[in-house]
Amino acid sequence: MKNSPLGLAVAAIICFTPLFGQAAAPAATSGGTLRDFFASHGFGGAPLQRRFGNHLFVSASIDGRRTGLLIDTGAPITLIDKSSAGTLGLSIKDTPVTAGGVFGKKWERYGVSKVNSIAMGNCTITNVPVALADESDLNYYSRLSHIDGLFGAREMVKFGMVIDCGRQQIYISPTGPNAGTSLQLAAFLAGRGFTRIPIRLTGNRHFDVPAAINGHATRLIVDTGATTTLLGKEIAVQSGIVPGTIGPGRLFSQTTDGRRVPISAGNAKELQIGDFRIPNAEVLMAPIDSAVIQSKSSGEANAGLLGEEHLSFNFAVIDLGGMAMYLRHAD
């Protein structure tokens, strides 16, 4: 959950097709899988891994060096841990820009740099502007082997990427977003029982979707980097969620500046995302920083983060070129 304006750069992408070495795939109208659909439209892609902590992780190569990146729609830009900058051969230009995390923790200055290439699967993205900050807490919270950073929303939108959370795959268009392809994708998924939810890009570069908590209308940030759905405690209580009704009932998150942030577990009788309803939805609640939930903005205020557990359990397909998300219930 960080913001940083980056300088303009001309980025490009090369994908070696056909997708994953397959032969030409059938058209969307002839059946087939989602992978077939994207192969038939010339997309490249990369498999994702789900690690402890419920994070989606991609093996990548930055300027020829092996790296690990979290796929994070909650990160407005691609961010590299400063501790990895030397290993990756990146020079850092300091900036006066500061940003913090979801709990308002660790306000710090960003550095910026440019990566010559990021290779994922059969695709290589070139000339990628990145931010650099201390993200050493990534490995602590996610309990993963070393992670070098977050692959963020800016490049996802620019290259019309699609994230298949349920089947752990990312698809990348070498020609960028295409309205026609997104319309065909909508029809393809509708025929398979998916519900379409429009996505909005907010002023602070987060993706949010219309939502309702126990009938109380709001919006939620779509955050594949959040292991669980996290609501602002005040908003959650106002929506009728009683803290501590499930699980251990009382948890804490240890921030890097030493503070303990209280986290409560609760149950929403109904969590609605667009027209998609999730009954008896388990959520976490905490005092989220006002800059994240934009509490002072009547047009862009939100209740918190829609996390990876509900996204994956409901087979989320996130089309960031077409600005839409698709959900369906398990059979």
Phi, psi and omega in degrees: 000071182224154178237142173197117175290133179247154176295158181289143175212149179269108181257151179219165181222142175236127176238131177272118183250162003288164185302122177056030175075015180277161171287171180307132186270158178292155177295160184298329184285348184265014182096218179082183184258173176298323177298318176300317181303311184288327176298320180291342179256014173079016179284149165263187180179178180210142175286148176253157175240142175257119182254173177306133186100358173070026178272149172264128192230137178238135171281127185223174175228122177252116182050042176083002181250134182295137181217168171236131181232141170276137173276111193228098177291345177278353177262116183298332181225166175285131188232131179250137177295131181303329181292342179266351186300315180296316179299323182273358178073029183264135171271146185247127173256118181290150178227163176276001184286134175238153178204162181227185183264190187296332178261013182075017185277158165052055174295129185207167177274145175269154162249163177231157178202182176227131178264132180292322181203143169236117180256129176223124181058233181259021181237144175232123177260132183247157176054061184258117174288137181226156171260154177232132179206169178285107179241032181298338180288346179305311183290330178293311185288321185270351179053042179256165165296170193306133176247137183265349179163195183241133172269116194256184192290330185303310180289328178300316179289315185302324184251019174057043184286152177232130179252122174260096186292321184291320182257008169055066181211145171240136180244140188229129180269123179290344181253005179086185182301144179221117184298322180296317178296320179295323176295318178294323177297318179301316179293319180301314183284327177299323178291349179247019172087012180276148174257131181272134177235124179291143178252142176241140174264118186277173180297333177261023170067036171250152174269129173228161183228153175294142183210169173213137178247111184051041178087353180270113185293139179198195172224157178230143174282130177279114190226094177291347177275353177266123183294327182224159177290128185234120180253149170299130189300317182298317179294318181298315180295320177297334179271005174094013177271128180267121181298143172079025182270349178222167174057208181291342175082332181214116182232167176225146170252128180270115180276162183289344176266012172095355181278149174254118181263119181291134178235130178247151175259148180204181183225123174269126179303324175210126172251118182250128177245108189060236176262009183262126184252133176244106180283149176049055184275123176283136180219164170250155181227141179200163176285088182287144181299140184297333179292333179281312182275359177049053186296339181267002181252117180290332183270336186235013178295146179221169183263352181144210189248130170272109191267178189294333183294315179285330177295310183289319181296332180254025170054043184301131169244117186250109181263099184274351170279320180267359179053056178211151176236146182235133180231150171211154178281156175296148180294000000 
